[in-house]
Every structure is written in C-alpha cells, then in structure tokens.
Amino acid sequence: MARREDYLTPEVLADVDEVDRYLASKGKIDYPTHTEQDSPPTAYSIAIDDPLPPPKFLSLEQMMSHNNDPMPKQVIEGVLHKGSKMIISGSSKAGKTLSLLHLGLAAANGSTWLGHRTATSKVIYLDFELKKRIAARRIAEMVNANDQYDPKNENFMYCSLRGQSRTLEDLVHHIEDLENHRPDLVIVDPFYKLATGADENDAGAISEVVNRMEKFSERLDCSFVYAHHFSKGNKADTDHIDRASGSGVFARDPDAILTLTPHEEEDHLVLEATLRDFPTPSPQVVEFSWPNFIHKPDMEPKLRKPGQTKENKLLNDKLSTALIELLKPNSIMGLNNLRNKLEEKTGEEIHPNKLRNLIKKTKNISELKTQKGKENIYSYNDK
C-alpha cells in the first residue's frame, strides 16, 4: 500500500514552495461582491428559510399614517387580495380540480369565476394529480367551451408534477427562475401532495406546511390557492369552515375559506365562503355541466341532507317517466307550458332549473331552439 511519504518527495515539496512564493507575491486579492445596484444573480435565489430581518415596531401615529396606503390588487373581487391565501375544499370527486382550473383560466383572462369577477393576472398552476395528457385534454375542452378564455393567452402557465416529490423551496426556486412570468396567483392541486409525510390531523405539522406557504406567498408577492378534501360523511349539518378533513388549522389559517358542498338538486353545488379581508358573501349555487360550472344566482342554496340522494333518484325517475309520457303523443312548446303540464300530471312542484336538468338527462328528449323571441319546442324521439 502506498504511504503518504511516498508522494511528498523533496521535488514535490519544492514545487509547492514555488507556488506559495508566487501567490504571496501577488498581494491581497479583492474578490467582487454583490451590491444592491448590481443586477440580480442568475443562480438560485436565497433559500426561503434564510434568517429574517429584525421585526419593525410602529407607533399608533405611524400606523395611522399608513391608513391611505393603496390596497393590494383583488385577484378575485371581494374574495382574495394578491399576496393572500385561499383554500377550496369539497367532497371527493366534487369538481375541486375543475373549479381550480377554471379559476386559473378565468384569472388569466380577467373573466368571471363561479359568479365572481377576477382581475387579469399571471397564473401558475402546479398539478400534482392529473397526467399531463389528461390535463391537456381537459383544459382544451374548457377553453373550447368558453368564449371568455383566449387559447393564446400567455398569462396561464401549467406545470405537471404527478409522480414527483417536490419541496416548497424547490418550487419557489423554479418559479423565480421563470423569465417574464412573475405570478400574481399560484394554484396547488391538491394540498396533501405538497404535505407528503405530514399527518393532516397534526396541527403542528400542518401549521409548519401552511407557514411555509405563507413565506412562499410573501416572497413571490402572489396569492396562494390550494385544494383540500372533506372528511367522510354528509356535511349539511357541519359548519362549512369545519368540513375540511384533518386539523383545525385549515379553518383558521387561510385568508379565504371556500367550500363546494352538494346541493339538494342533483349536479348542483353550494358555494360558501368565510373571508378575513372582505364581508362574507351569501352562499351561491353553481351547476356542474361538463366542462363548466354555471352560476345559478336565482336558486336557493339548500344543502343535500343525509339520505336525500336516494330520494332524489326516486323523484327524478318518476318525473322522467311522466315527461316521456307527456311528450310521446305530441311535442309541447314552451318550458313553462311543459312545466305546468308535468306538475299537473305528477302533483310535484318543479323549479324551472330542475326541469331543464331533467330534460338534459332524460333519454330521447330533444329541445328545438326556435327564433329569438319564440319559445322552444320539446319532443320525444325513440329512434
């Protein structure tokens, strides 16, 4: 085995001494340092958890002087400021991902989302759930079905992260390295994929994750929105902020808490919100009609009660059968005329929205749209 002294021969030591003498002759070297006037470094930015500067304490007079400071941009009007956090939760397969994709597209285009206006914003959508090709098809269907979404809009950026375990810090670095896309809104779907290893019932563990989200939001000066799921069971009798599964942190930390809960009417959801920075809006109803959510401001926000799903199915079957019986002999003109005849035949009170939904779902029922100002014609065709 070779020994250290086998390499440190007199010749090698002499060469080392010569290098030392050369370096000593050059004097002290002043290495360049980065200043505030310099352009920002191109490498990764400083870690998100670097030491913070000392906190600033302001007197009452100083605070009063800030009273007229401009408020942050409202990314979602009356719901969410830029730089704030929002959670949207719902039961499994309730359309949370679809609603968040619509939020991203609506904000990128400055259009409406679930009845709320949005400000035109730069958006990043971090998708831990869908395969890229499935997400691409879904987004294409949404854009093609909505004139308000511009397919060439450059404000929306999508990132597929399915199968990848990424830290929040890593994502911050990559977002900061994007050229010409400083986001106003970052959407993460779903939350639990970003909190891998954390017990959602552990308040300490969840607090750590959402605190890091807050640093993320402050660092990038953007709104941060994420999806979460309800705990099991019917939620009609549970306060809406407590429907999310796991720790109570989900009901305390976000600046905006939104929930999508099944409405008593099939394929409808009740949108409820509790907000830190705005007055609480009234609950609203949205209809899920693939690939869209349709705001229904005229419907009452009645939550589905336990066992009501079965009752609704029986009622819908009864109404569908009666509807076919009415339309088999002859077509009927006018939705109200059809509704009156169906109510008379079944003895049930039927809301116009319920009848429209029933017509969509009943096989072999067609709606012929007539000229503007004239009523549509409803027919049965078994061919």
TIROVO-656276 format. One record per residue: residue in one letter; x, y, z of N, C-alpha, C in turn. Coordinates in steps of 0.1 Angstrom, whole numbers, padded with zeros to 4 digits, always signed. Layout:
BEGIN
AXYZXYZXYZ;...
***
This chain:
BEGIN
M+0008-0012+0000+0000+0000+0000+0009+0012+0000;A+0005+0022-0009+0013+0034-0009+0011+0042+0004;R+0022+0049+0008+0022+0057+0020+0023+0072+0017;R+0019+0080+0026+0019+0095+0024+0032+0100+0019;E+0043+0095+0027+0056+0100+0024+0062+0096+0010;D+0055+0085+0004+0059+0082-0010+0056+0093-0020;Y+0045+0101-0017+0042+0112-0026+0049+0125-0023;L+0051+0127-0010+0057+0140-0006+0072+0139-0007;T+0077+0138-0019+0091+0137-0022+0097+0151-0021;P+0111+0153-0020+0117+0166-0020+0113+0174-0032;E+0112+0168-0044+0108+0175-0056+0094+0181-0055;V+0085+0173-0050+0071+0178-0049+0070+0190-0039;L+0077+0188-0028+0077+0199-0018+0083+0212-0023;A+0093+0210-0032+0099+0222-0038+0090+0229-0047;D+0082+0222-0055+0072+0228-0064+0061+0235-0056;V+0057+0229-0044+0047+0236-0036+0052+0249-0030;D+0065+0249-0026+0071+0261-0021+0071+0272-0032;E+0073+0268-0044+0074+0278-0055+0060+0284-0057;V+0049+0276-0057+0036+0281-0058+0032+0291-0047;D+0036+0287-0035+0034+0296-0023+0040+0309-0025;R+0053+0309-0030+0060+0322-0031+0054+0330-0042;Y+0048+0324-0053+0042+0331-0064+0029+0338-0058;L+0021+0331-0051+0008+0336-0046+0011+0347-0036;A+0021+0346-0028+0025+0356-0018+0029+0369-0025;S+0035+0368-0037+0040+0380-0044+0028+0388-0050;K+0016+0382-0051+0005+0389-0058-0002+0398-0048;G+0000+0397-0035-0007+0405-0025-0021+0401-0023;K-0029+0409-0016-0042+0406-0012-0051+0407-0025;I-0060+0398-0027-0069+0398-0038-0083+0403-0034;D-0088+0413-0040-0102+0418-0037-0112+0411-0046;Y-0120+0402-0040-0130+0395-0048-0142+0404-0049;P-0149+0404-0061-0161+0412-0063-0172+0407-0054;T-0180+0417-0049-0192+0413-0040-0204+0419-0047;H-0216+0413-0044-0228+0417-0050-0234+0428-0042;T-0238+0439-0049-0244+0451-0042-0258+0452-0047;E-0266+0461-0040-0280+0463-0044-0281+0469-0058;Q-0270+0476-0063-0271+0482-0076-0268+0472-0087;D-0262+0461-0083-0259+0451-0094-0272+0444-0098;S-0271+0438-0110-0283+0430-0115-0284+0418-0106;P-0296+0413-0104-0298+0401-0095-0290+0389-0100;P-0285+0381-0091-0278+0369-0096-0287+0360-0104;T-0280+0353-0113-0288+0344-0122-0290+0330-0116;A-0281+0327-0106-0283+0313-0100-0295+0313-0091;Y-0297+0302-0084-0308+0301-0075-0308+0312-0065;S-0320+0317-0061-0321+0328-0051-0319+0322-0037;I-0318+0331-0028-0315+0328-0014-0326+0319-0009;A-0323+0309-0001-0333+0299+0004-0344+0306+0011;I-0356+0300+0010-0368+0306+0016-0367+0308+0031;D-0359+0299+0038-0359+0299+0052-0346+0306+0058;D-0340+0315+0050-0329+0323+0055-0334+0331+0067;P-0324+0336+0075-0328+0344+0087-0336+0357+0082;L-0346+0360+0090-0354+0372+0086-0348+0385+0092;P-0350+0396+0087-0346+0409+0093-0353+0411+0106;P-0348+0420+0115-0355+0423+0127-0369+0428+0125;P-0379+0425+0133-0392+0430+0131-0393+0445+0133;K-0402+0452+0126-0404+0466+0128-0416+0469+0137;F-0414+0477+0147-0424+0481+0156-0429+0495+0153;L-0441+0497+0151-0447+0510+0147-0456+0516+0157;S-0454+0529+0159-0463+0536+0169-0477+0537+0163;L-0487+0541+0171-0500+0544+0166-0500+0554+0156;E-0493+0565+0158-0492+0576+0148-0487+0571+0135;Q-0476+0563+0135-0471+0557+0123-0481+0548+0116;M-0488+0540+0124-0498+0532+0118-0509+0540+0111;M-0513+0551+0118-0524+0559+0112-0519+0566+0099;S-0506+0568+0098-0501+0574+0085-0502+0565+0074;H-0503+0552+0076-0504+0542+0066-0519+0539+0062;N-0528+0546+0068-0542+0544+0065-0546+0545+0051;N-0540+0554+0044-0544+0557+0030-0534+0550+0020;D-0526+0540+0025-0518+0533+0015-0527+0525+0006;P-0523+0523-0007-0531+0516-0016-0533+0501-0012;M-0545+0496-0014-0547+0482-0010-0542+0473-0021;P-0538+0460-0018-0534+0451-0028-0544+0449-0039;K-0540+0445-0050-0549+0441-0061-0558+0430-0057;Q-0571+0430-0061-0580+0419-0058-0580+0409-0069;V-0573+0398-0067-0572+0388-0077-0586+0382-0080;I-0594+0379-0069-0608+0376-0070-0616+0387-0063;E-0624+0394-0071-0630+0406-0065-0639+0402-0053;G-0637+0409-0042-0644+0407-0030-0641+0394-0022;V-0631+0387-0027-0627+0374-0021-0613+0373-0017;L-0604+0377-0026-0589+0374-0024-0580+0385-0029;H-0572+0390-0020-0562+0400-0024-0549+0393-0029;K-0542+0400-0037-0529+0395-0041-0520+0394-0029;G-0513+0383-0027-0505+0380-0015-0512+0373-0004;S-0525+0370-0006-0532+0362+0004-0534+0348+0001;K-0539+0340+0010-0540+0325+0008-0555+0321+0008;M-0558+0311+0000-0572+0306-0001-0572+0291-0002;I-0581+0285+0005-0584+0271+0004-0598+0269-0002;I-0599+0259-0011-0612+0255-0016-0613+0240-0013;S-0623+0236-0005-0624+0222-0002-0638+0217-0006;G-0638+0204-0008-0651+0197-0012-0650+0182-0010;S-0660+0175-0012-0660+0161-0011-0652+0155-0023;S-0649+0142-0021-0642+0136-0032-0649+0136-0045;K-0642+0139-0056-0648+0140-0069-0659+0150-0070;A-0658+0161-0062-0669+0171-0063-0666+0182-0073;G-0654+0181-0080-0651+0191-0090-0641+0201-0085;K-0633+0198-0075-0623+0208-0070-0613+0211-0080;T-0608+0201-0087-0597+0203-0097-0603+0211-0108;L-0615+0208-0113-0621+0215-0124-0623+0230-0120;S-0628+0232-0108-0630+0246-0103-0618+0254-0103;L-0606+0247-0099-0594+0254-0098-0588+0257-0112;L-0590+0248-0121-0585+0250-0135-0593+0262-0140;H-0606+0262-0138-0614+0274-0142-0609+0287-0135;L-0606+0286-0123-0600+0298-0116-0588+0303-0123;G-0579+0294-0126-0566+0298-0133-0569+0304-0146;L-0578+0298-0154-0581+0303-0168-0588+0316-0167;A-0598+0317-0157-0606+0329-0156-0597+0341-0152;A-0588+0339-0142-0579+0349-0137-0569+0354-0148;A-0564+0344-0156-0555+0347-0167-0562+0356-0177;N-0575+0354-0179-0583+0362-0189-0590+0374-0183;G-0590+0375-0169-0598+0386-0163-0613+0384-0165;S-0618+0372-0165-0632+0369-0166-0638+0364-0153;T-0650+0360-0153-0657+0356-0141-0654+0341-0137;W-0655+0339-0124-0653+0325-0119-0663+0323-0108;L-0672+0313-0110-0682+0309-0100-0690+0321-0096;G-0693+0331-0105-0700+0343-0102-0692+0354-0097;H-0679+0353-0095-0670+0363-0090-0661+0368-0101;R-0660+0382-0102-0651+0387-0112-0637+0386-0108;T-0628+0384-0117-0613+0383-0114-0606+0394-0121;A-0594+0398-0116-0585+0407-0123-0576+0400-0131;T-0572+0405-0143-0563+0399-0152-0550+0396-0145;S-0545+0384-0144-0534+0380-0136-0525+0370-0143;K-0512+0370-0139-0503+0359-0143-0505+0348-0133;V-0507+0336-0139-0511+0324-0131-0501+0313-0133;I-0498+0305-0123-0491+0293-0124-0499+0282-0117;Y-0501+0271-0124-0509+0260-0119-0500+0248-0117;L-0498+0244-0104-0490+0233-0101-0499+0221-0098;D-0498+0211-0107-0508+0200-0107-0500+0187-0103;F-0503+0182-0091-0497+0170-0086-0506+0158-0089;E-0517+0160-0095-0527+0150-0096-0529+0144-0110;L-0531+0152-0120-0535+0147-0133-0523+0144-0142;K-0524+0134-0150-0514+0132-0160-0515+0143-0170;K-0503+0147-0176-0502+0159-0184-0512+0158-0196;R-0512+0146-0203-0521+0145-0215-0536+0145-0211;I-0539+0141-0199-0553+0142-0195-0557+0156-0191;A-0547+0163-0185-0550+0177-0181-0551+0185-0194;A-0542+0182-0204-0542+0190-0217-0556+0188-0223;R-0561+0176-0224-0574+0174-0230-0585+0182-0222;R-0584+0181-0209-0595+0187-0201-0594+0202-0203;I-0582+0208-0203-0581+0223-0204-0586+0227-0218;A-0583+0219-0228-0587+0222-0242-0603+0222-0243;E-0609+0213-0236-0624+0212-0236-0629+0225-0229;M-0623+0229-0218-0628+0241-0211-0626+0253-0219;V-0615+0255-0226-0612+0267-0234-0621+0267-0246;N-0623+0255-0252-0632+0255-0264-0647+0258-0261;A-0651+0255-0248-0665+0257-0244-0667+0271-0238;N-0657+0279-0237-0658+0292-0231-0652+0303-0240;D-0661+0312-0245-0656+0323-0254-0647+0332-0246;Q-0649+0333-0233-0641+0342-0225-0627+0338-0223;Y-0623+0325-0226-0609+0320-0225-0602+0321-0238;D-0592+0329-0239-0584+0330-0251-0573+0319-0252;P-0574+0310-0262-0565+0299-0263-0550+0303-0264;K-0548+0316-0268-0534+0321-0270-0529+0330-0258;N-0537+0330-0248-0534+0338-0236-0521+0333-0230;E-0511+0343-0227-0498+0339-0222-0497+0341-0207;N-0508+0344-0200-0508+0346-0186-0509+0333-0178;F-0513+0322-0185-0516+0310-0178-0504+0300-0181;M-0498+0295-0170-0487+0285-0171-0490+0273-0163;Y-0489+0261-0169-0492+0249-0162-0480+0240-0160;C-0479+0234-0149-0467+0225-0146-0472+0212-0140;S-0470+0201-0148-0474+0188-0144-0463+0182-0134;L-0468+0178-0122-0459+0173-0112-0463+0160-0107;R-0472+0153-0114-0477+0140-0109-0465+0130-0108;G-0464+0123-0097-0453+0113-0095-0440+0120-0090;Q-0440+0133-0088-0428+0140-0083-0430+0144-0069;S-0420+0142-0061-0420+0147-0047-0411+0159-0047;R-0418+0171-0046-0411+0184-0047-0413+0191-0034;T-0402+0198-0029-0404+0206-0017-0409+0220-0021;L-0414+0227-0012-0419+0241-0015-0407+0250-0019;E-0396+0248-0012-0384+0256-0016-0380+0254-0030;D-0380+0241-0034-0376+0238-0048-0385+0245-0058;L-0398+0244-0055-0408+0251-0064-0406+0266-0065;V-0403+0272-0053-0400+0286-0053-0389+0290-0062;H-0378+0282-0061-0366+0285-0069-0369+0284-0084;H-0377+0274-0088-0380+0272-0102-0390+0283-0107;I-0399+0287-0099-0408+0298-0103-0400+0311-0104;E-0391+0314-0095-0383+0326-0096-0375+0326-0108;D-0371+0315-0113-0362+0314-0124-0369+0316-0138;L-0383+0316-0137-0390+0318-0150-0388+0332-0155;E-0386+0333-0168-0385+0346-0174-0398+0353-0177;N-0400+0365-0174-0412+0373-0177-0425+0367-0172;H-0424+0359-0161-0437+0354-0156-0436+0354-0141;R-0437+0366-0135-0438+0368-0121-0453+0366-0117;P-0456+0355-0110-0471+0352-0108-0478+0361-0098;D-0491+0364-0101-0500+0370-0092-0507+0360-0084;L-0509+0348-0090-0517+0337-0084-0510+0324-0087;V-0507+0316-0076-0502+0303-0077-0512+0293-0072;I-0516+0283-0080-0526+0273-0075-0519+0259-0074;V-0521+0253-0062-0516+0240-0060-0527+0230-0058;D-0527+0219-0066-0538+0209-0065-0531+0195-0065;P-0534+0188-0054-0541+0191-0041-0531+0194-0030;F-0536+0199-0019-0527+0202-0008-0519+0190-0003;Y-0525+0179-0001-0518+0167+0006-0506+0163-0002;K-0505+0165-0015-0494+0161-0023-0482+0170-0019;L-0484+0182-0015-0474+0191-0011-0470+0189+0004;A-0478+0182+0011-0476+0180+0025-0472+0165+0028;T-0465+0159+0018-0462+0145+0019-0455+0142+0032;G-0460+0132+0039-0453+0128+0052-0459+0135+0064;A-0467+0146+0062-0473+0153+0073-0487+0147+0076;D-0490+0145+0089-0503+0139+0093-0513+0151+0093;E-0523+0150+0085-0533+0161+0083-0540+0164+0096;N-0540+0155+0106-0546+0157+0119-0537+0164+0129;D-0524+0165+0125-0514+0170+0134-0513+0185+0132;A-0518+0193+0142-0519+0208+0140-0505+0214+0138;G-0495+0208+0145-0481+0213+0144-0476+0211+0130;A-0478+0199+0125-0472+0195+0112-0479+0204+0101;I-0492+0205+0102-0499+0213+0091-0496+0228+0093;S-0494+0233+0105-0490+0247+0107-0477+0249+0100;E-0468+0240+0101-0455+0241+0095-0456+0243+0080;V-0465+0234+0074-0466+0235+0059-0473+0248+0055;V-0483+0252+0062-0490+0265+0057-0482+0277+0061;N-0473+0276+0071-0464+0287+0074-0454+0289+0062;R-0449+0278+0057-0440+0278+0046-0447+0283+0033;M-0460+0280+0032-0468+0285+0021-0468+0301+0022;E-0470+0305+0034-0471+0320+0036-0458+0327+0033;K-0447+0320+0036-0434+0326+0032-0433+0326+0017;F-0437+0315+0011-0438+0314-0004-0446+0326-0009;S-0458+0328-0004-0467+0339-0009-0460+0353-0007;E-0454+0355+0005-0447+0368+0007-0435+0370-0002;R-0428+0359-0004-0415+0360-0011-0418+0364-0026;L-0428+0357-0032-0432+0359-0046-0442+0370-0048;D-0447+0376-0037-0458+0386-0037-0470+0381-0046;C-0475+0369-0042-0486+0363-0050-0496+0357-0041;S-0508+0355-0046-0518+0348-0039-0515+0333-0040;F-0519+0326-0030-0516+0311-0030-0529+0304-0027;V-0533+0296-0036-0546+0289-0035-0544+0274-0036;Y-0550+0266-0027-0549+0251-0028-0562+0244-0025;A-0563+0232-0029-0575+0224-0028-0573+0214-0017;H-0583+0211-0010-0583+0201+0001-0596+0193+0001;H-0597+0182+0008-0609+0174+0007-0617+0174+0020;F-0630+0171+0020-0638+0170+0031-0635+0157+0039;S-0638+0157+0052-0638+0144+0059-0650+0136+0054;K-0651+0124+0058-0662+0115+0053-0675+0119+0059;G-0686+0115+0051-0699+0117+0056-0706+0129+0051;N-0719+0130+0053-0727+0142+0049-0724+0154+0057;K-0722+0165+0050-0717+0177+0057-0728+0188+0059;A-0741+0185+0056-0751+0195+0057-0752+0201+0071;D-0750+0194+0081-0752+0199+0095-0739+0204+0101;T-0728+0204+0093-0715+0209+0098-0712+0223+0093;D-0707+0232+0102-0703+0245+0098-0693+0244+0086;H-0695+0252+0076-0687+0250+0064-0672+0251+0065;I-0668+0259+0075-0653+0260+0077-0647+0248+0084;D-0656+0240+0089-0651+0228+0096-0653+0215+0088;R-0656+0216+0075-0659+0204+0067-0646+0198+0062;A-0635+0206+0061-0623+0201+0056-0617+0190+0065;S-0612+0179+0060-0606+0168+0067-0594+0173+0075;G-0592+0167+0087-0579+0169+0094-0579+0181+0104;S-0568+0187+0106-0565+0197+0116-0574+0209+0115;G-0577+0215+0126-0585+0228+0126-0577+0240+0120;V-0564+0237+0117-0556+0248+0110-0562+0252+0097;F-0568+0242+0090-0575+0245+0077-0586+0255+0079;A-0592+0256+0091-0603+0265+0093-0598+0279+0099;R-0585+0279+0102-0580+0292+0109-0570+0299+0100;D-0562+0292+0093-0550+0298+0086-0554+0306+0074;P-0562+0301+0064-0563+0308+0051-0571+0321+0053;D-0568+0331+0044-0575+0343+0044-0589+0342+0038;A-0590+0332+0029-0603+0329+0023-0606+0314+0024;I-0617+0310+0029-0621+0296+0030-0634+0294+0022;L-0632+0286+0011-0644+0284+0002-0647+0269+0002;T-0659+0265+0002-0663+0251+0002-0673+0249-0009;L-0673+0237-0015-0682+0233-0025-0689+0220-0020;T-0702+0222-0016-0710+0211-0009-0722+0208-0018;P-0725+0195-0018-0736+0190-0027-0749+0198-0023;H-0756+0203-0033-0769+0209-0032-0780+0198-0033;E-0792+0201-0028-0802+0191-0028-0806+0187-0042;E-0803+0196-0052-0806+0193-0066-0794+0186-0072;E-0796+0175-0079-0785+0167-0085-0777+0176-0094;D-0764+0174-0094-0754+0181-0102-0753+0196-0099;H-0757+0199-0087-0756+0213-0082-0747+0213-0069;L-0740+0224-0067-0732+0226-0055-0735+0239-0049;V-0733+0240-0036-0734+0252-0028-0720+0258-0026;L-0718+0270-0030-0705+0277-0028-0707+0286-0016;E-0699+0283-0005-0699+0291+0007-0685+0297+0009;A-0684+0308+0016-0671+0315+0018-0671+0322+0032;T-0660+0321+0038-0657+0328+0050-0644+0336+0047;L-0644+0349+0049-0633+0357+0044-0627+0366+0055;R-0614+0367+0055-0607+0376+0066-0608+0390+0062;D-0606+0393+0049-0604+0407+0045-0616+0414+0038;F-0627+0406+0037-0639+0411+0030-0651+0407+0037;P-0663+0414+0036-0675+0409+0041-0679+0395+0036;T-0685+0387+0044-0688+0373+0040-0700+0374+0030;P-0698+0368+0018-0709+0369+0008-0719+0358+0011;S-0731+0360+0005-0742+0350+0007-0738+0337-0001;P-0742+0325+0004-0740+0313-0003-0746+0313-0017;Q-0739+0307-0026-0744+0307-0040-0745+0293-0045;V-0752+0291-0056-0754+0278-0062-0747+0278-0076;V-0740+0267-0078-0734+0265-0092-0738+0252-0097;E-0741+0251-0110-0745+0238-0116-0732+0233-0123;F-0730+0220-0121-0719+0213-0128-0725+0208-0141;S-0720+0213-0152-0724+0208-0165-0711+0208-0174;W-0706+0196-0175-0693+0194-0181-0691+0202-0194;P-0680+0209-0195-0669+0211-0186-0670+0224-0178;N-0682+0228-0176-0683+0242-0169-0690+0241-0156;F-0689+0251-0148-0697+0254-0136-0705+0267-0140;I-0718+0265-0139-0727+0276-0143-0733+0282-0130;H-0731+0295-0128-0736+0302-0117-0751+0304-0117;K-0758+0300-0107-0773+0300-0106-0777+0309-0095;P-0777+0322-0097-0780+0331-0086-0795+0331-0081;D-0803+0325-0090-0818+0325-0086-0822+0313-0078;M-0812+0303-0076-0816+0291-0069-0812+0293-0054;E-0821+0287-0045-0818+0287-0031-0807+0277-0027;P-0797+0281-0019-0786+0273-0015-0790+0262-0005;K-0797+0252-0009-0802+0242+0001-0792+0230+0000;L-0786+0227+0011-0777+0216+0011-0784+0202+0011;R-0778+0193+0005-0784+0179+0005-0783+0173+0019;K-0794+0168+0023-0795+0161+0036-0791+0146+0035;P-0788+0140+0047-0785+0126+0046-0796+0118+0040;G-0794+0108+0031-0804+0100+0025-0811+0107+0014;Q-0808+0119+0011-0816+0127+0001-0812+0122-0013;T-0800+0117-0015-0795+0112-0028-0805+0102-0033;K-0809+0092-0024-0818+0081-0029-0832+0087-0032;E-0836+0096-0023-0849+0103-0026-0849+0110-0039;N-0839+0117-0042-0838+0125-0054-0838+0116-0066;K-0832+0104-0065-0832+0095-0076-0846+0089-0079;L-0853+0086-0068-0867+0081-0070-0875+0092-0076;L-0874+0104-0072-0882+0115-0077-0878+0118-0092;N-0866+0118-0095-0861+0120-0109-0866+0109-0118;D-0866+0097-0113-0871+0086-0122-0886+0088-0124;K-0893+0092-0114-0908+0094-0115-0911+0105-0125;L-0903+0117-0124-0905+0128-0133-0901+0125-0148;S-0890+0117-0149-0886+0113-0163-0896+0105-0170;T-0902+0095-0162-0912+0087-0168-0925+0095-0172;A-0929+0104-0164-0940+0113-0167-0937+0122-0178;L-0925+0127-0179-0921+0136-0190-0922+0129-0204;I-0917+0116-0204-0918+0108-0216-0933+0106-0220;E-0941+0103-0210-0955+0100-0213-0962+0113-0219;L-0958+0124-0214-0964+0137-0219-0959+0140-0233;L-0947+0137-0237-0942+0141-0250-0943+0130-0261;K-0946+0118-0257-0947+0108-0267-0958+0111-0277;P-0970+0115-0273-0981+0117-0283-0978+0129-0291;N-0974+0141-0285-0972+0153-0292-0961+0162-0286;S-0955+0170-0294-0945+0179-0289-0952+0190-0281;I-0945+0197-0272-0950+0208-0264-0941+0220-0266;M-0947+0231-0268-0940+0244-0270-0940+0252-0257;G-0927+0256-0253-0926+0265-0241-0923+0257-0229;L-0912+0262-0222-0908+0255-0210-0918+0256-0199;N-0924+0268-0197-0934+0270-0186-0947+0261-0189;N-0950+0260-0202-0962+0252-0205-0959+0237-0202;L-0947+0233-0205-0943+0219-0202-0943+0217-0187;R-0937+0226-0180-0936+0225-0165-0950+0224-0159;N-0959+0233-0163-0973+0232-0158-0980+0219-0160;K-0978+0213-0172-0984+0200-0175-0978+0189-0167;L-0964+0190-0165-0957+0180-0157-0961+0180-0142;E-0963+0193-0137-0967+0194-0123-0981+0189-0121;E-0990+0192-0131-1004+0187-0130-1004+0171-0131;K-0995+0165-0138-0995+0151-0140-0989+0144-0128;T-0979+0150-0122-0972+0143-0111-0976+0148-0097;G-0982+0160-0096-0985+0165-0083-0973+0171-0076;E-0962+0172-0083-0949+0177-0077-0947+0192-0081;E-0941+0200-0072-0937+0213-0076-0923+0213-0082;I-0922+0218-0094-0909+0216-0102-0903+0230-0105;H-0891+0233-0101-0884+0245-0104-0880+0245-0119;P-0880+0256-0126-0876+0256-0140-0862+0250-0142;N-0852+0253-0132-0839+0248-0134-0839+0232-0133;K-0848+0227-0124-0849+0213-0122-0854+0206-0135;L-0864+0213-0141-0869+0208-0154-0859+0208-0165;R-0851+0219-0166-0840+0219-0176-0831+0208-0174;N-0827+0206-0162-0817+0195-0159-0824+0181-0162;L-0837+0180-0159-0844+0167-0162-0844+0164-0177;I-0846+0175-0185-0847+0174-0200-0833+0169-0205;K-0822+0174-0199-0809+0171-0204-0806+0156-0201;K-0811+0151-0190-0808+0137-0185-0817+0126-0190;T-0829+0130-0195-0839+0120-0199-0836+0116-0214;K-0834+0104-0216-0831+0099-0229-0842+0102-0239;N-0838+0105-0251-0847+0106-0263-0856+0119-0262;I-0853+0128-0253-0860+0141-0252-0851+0151-0259;S-0857+0158-0269-0850+0168-0276-0856+0182-0274;E-0847+0192-0275-0852+0206-0274-0848+0213-0287;L-0858+0218-0294-0856+0225-0306-0856+0240-0303;K-0845+0246-0305-0844+0261-0303-0850+0268-0314;T-0859+0277-0312-0866+0284-0322-0860+0298-0324;Q-0866+0307-0332-0861+0320-0334-0862+0328-0321;K-0853+0338-0321-0853+0347-0309-0867+0353-0306;G-0872+0352-0294-0885+0358-0291-0896+0347-0291;K-0893+0335-0296-0903+0325-0296-0898+0313-0287;E-0908+0306-0282-0905+0296-0272-0900+0283-0279;N-0891+0276-0272-0885+0263-0277-0896+0252-0277;I-0893+0242-0285-0902+0231-0287-0896+0218-0281;Y-0903+0211-0273-0898+0199-0267-0905+0186-0272;S-0897+0176-0276-0903+0164-0283-0896+0152-0277;Y-0903+0140-0280-0898+0127-0277-0895+0120-0290;N-0883+0114-0291-0880+0107-0303-0872+0094-0299;D-0879+0083-0302-0873+0070-0297-0864+0063-0308;K-0862+0070-0319-0854+0064-0330-0839+0066-0327;
***
